[in-house]
Amino acid sequence: GAIAGDRDSAYRFKGGGQTAWSNDGLQAPREMSTEVWFRSDSDRGGVIVAYGDSRDTASEEVNYATYLGDDGRIRFGVQDFSRHVLTSSRSYNDGAWHHVVSTLDWATGQKLYVDGALVASDSTVKHGRDLKGFWRLGSESLAGWPDRPTSDGLNADIDEVATYQRALPASRIAAHFEAGTGGTGGANQFPTASFTSKTTD
């Protein structure tokens, strides 16, 4: 796993048909955050975490998607009447663990944080669509999304996944990153969503 001293293991995805989904369907939150640690050296990209209308097969509609491009840059996309995608300025497919938080709220808009720091934002994007669905890890359809990677399935380890129906503040995100790397910014514990895994290859 990503956190030293934590006995919990990580999910390992091989870039094929592996996925994990939230056990309970829910109405898409208008304000949200996703928080994950991931590690990848892939140059084929893929989904880290996304919210779509299907549980264990590729969705026809995807509201939120945090994904890696072939170039190793992290994207966070929101769909309302069109697709809005933030992109990190640097690549993170270096085989090291990275902490990624995507947030959305009415007050401050769409934001992408990596390793405790804000790397991209758009204050004009306020919400996604009304959609009942599931959070999915490791694979989801990115059909129609900008800079769609070669593979929708990500070859990566993913750990410490959490979802929130609010936008985490920057101070809390920085504290979680510091705690995860052994600092003193907060308890070395993270709320973990309940996911079921599936392998199809």
N, C-alpha and C positions, 0 to 999 in steps of 0.2 A: 503493500500500500504506500500511499504518498506521505503519511505522517509517521515519523520515527517514533517507535515505542507503542504504536497503535496495533493491537492484535487483529483488527479487522483487515481482511484482504480487499484487493481491488477487483473490479471487473476487467477481464482481458478480452478484447475484441480483435479479430484477425482481418478485418476489412472485407468480410464477406457477408453472410446472412445473419450474423449474430446480432441480437438486439436485446434490450431489456426495457420493460414498460411499467409504468405506474399501475398498481393493482386496481385502483379505483378511477373511473371516469369522472370528469368534473367539467363544469362550465369554465371556459377560458377566463383566467383572471384579467381584469383590465389593467391592474397594477401588479407587477410581478418582478421576481428575481430568480435566476437560476445560479447555483454555485457548484462548481466541480473542480477537482484536480485532475489533470490529464497528462499523459506522457506518450509521445509519439515521435517517430522519425520518418513518417510516411511522406512521400512526394505525390500521393494520389488523393489526399484529402479525405473528407468525410464528416459525418455529423457527430458532434460531441453530445449535445442534448437538444431536443426539439419537442414541440407540442403540436400534435396532429390529430386528425379525426378517427384514426384507426389504432387499435391496440397492438396487435401482433403481426400486422402486414403493413406495407407501405401506404401512407395516407394519401388521399386525394387532395385534402386541404391541410395546409400547415400554417399555423399562426405565428409561431416563434421558432427560430432556429439559430443555434450557435454552432458554427461549423468551421472546419479547417480547409483552406484552399490547397491546391497543388503546390502553391508557392510557400506554404507553411504559415501564411497569415491567418489570423482568427477573424471570422465574420460573425456579427450578430444581426439577424434579420427580423423585422416585424412586418406583418402584412395587415393592412387595413383596406383601403381602396386600391392600394398598390403596394409593392414591396420596397421597404426601406432597409438598407444594409450598411452597417458600420464595419470598417475594416481596420485592423491594427496596422501600424506603419512598419513593423518588423515581423520576421518569421519566428515561429515557436516550435517547429518540427525538428528539434535538436536532441531529442531523446532524454530530455530532463523533465522533471515534474513542473507543471505550471498551474497556478490558481486562476480560474476564469470565472468572472461574475458578470452576468448580463442583467440589466435592470430597465424597468419602464414604469413611468408614472405620469400623472397629469401635470404635476408641478414643474418637473425638470426634464421630462422627455426620455429619450432612449440613450442608454450609456453602456459602454463596454469597459470593464476593468480587467487587467492582467497583472498578476503578481502584486496585487495591492494598489495599483496605480491606474488612474483613468487614462485610457489610450484612445478613445473616440467617443463622440457624443453628437446628438442631434436633438435640440430642444423642441423642434416642431412636431416630432412624432409622439403622440400622446397615448395611443391604445391600439390593440389589435381588433380582430373581428369577434363577434359573438359566435362561439363554436364550442360544442361539447366534445371533449376528446381526452387524450392521454399524453403524459410526458414519456418520451422515449430516449434511450441512450444508444450510442454506437452506430445507429443506422436509421435513416428516415428518407423519404423521397424529397429531393431538392429540385425536382422538375420545375423549370421556370424561374429559379432563383439566380440572381447575378453571380457570376464567377463560379458556376456549378463545378465542383471538382470532378475528377475522373471517376471517383468512386463515391457513392453516397454512404457506404459503409466505411468506418474509420478503423485503421489498424493502430490500436492504442490501448493503453491501460487507463481506466477511468475510476476515480475513487471519491469518497466523501461527497456524494451528490445530495444537494438540498434544493428544495423549491420553496418559494415564499409568495404569498399574495400581497406583497408590498415591495417597494423599492428599498433595498438595504442602503443606508447612508454610507458615504465614503469612509467615515471613521470606523464603522463596523467592519467594512470590507478589509480595510488596512489591518485592523486588529485580528481578523480571521487569518489573513495571510501571515502575519507575524507569529501568531500562535502556531500555525501549521509548520513553520520553519524553525520552531524551537524558541521563539521570542516570548515575551511576557505580555503581549497585547491582549490576551484573553485566555480563557480556559482552552486547553488543547482537546476540545471536543466540539463536534459539529452535528447539527440536526441532520439526520439522514432519512431521505424519502424511502418508501417501501417499493421495491421493484421486483419483478419476476423476469428471469432471463430465458432466452430461447436461442437455439442454434439451428440453422436450417442448412448449413453446408457441411 
